[in-house]
Amino acid sequence: MTAPTTIERSGPAIRATLAECSSDECAEFETDFREAALQASRTFDLAPLDAVRENLT
């Protein structure tokens, strides 16, 4: 039996993991996250950032 793995879903943790595994996906995540952060700063709605974090599969 193996222990469950917990994966942190914060922006920095996601970026660090992608940087280790796939530079292309890391760059895409950075672009998407920055665009979502800009939108969130204009609207005061964090939903765009949440969507970027949750849409990783």
C-alpha positions, -999 to +999 in steps of 0.1 A: +000+000+000+013+035-009+007+067+009-014+093-010+005+121-026-005+157-018+003+182-045+003+219-036-018+239-061-003+273-055+011+293-084+047+290-072+045+253-066+029+246-100+055+267-117+084+250-099+070+215-108+065+225-145+100+241-146+115+207-136+093+187-160+086+207-191+099+241-200+073+246-227+044+239-203+061+262-177+063+290-202+026+285-211+016+285-175+035+317-168+018+334-197-016+322-187-010+331-150+002+366-158-028+373-181-052+360-154-034+382-128-038+413-149-075+405-154-079+399-117-062+432-109-087+451-131-118+433-119-109+424-083-121+389-091-097+360-084-117+335-106-093+339-136-063+329-114-083+300-099-092+288-134-055+288-145-046+267-115-075+243-118-072+237-156-039+219-153-042+182-161 
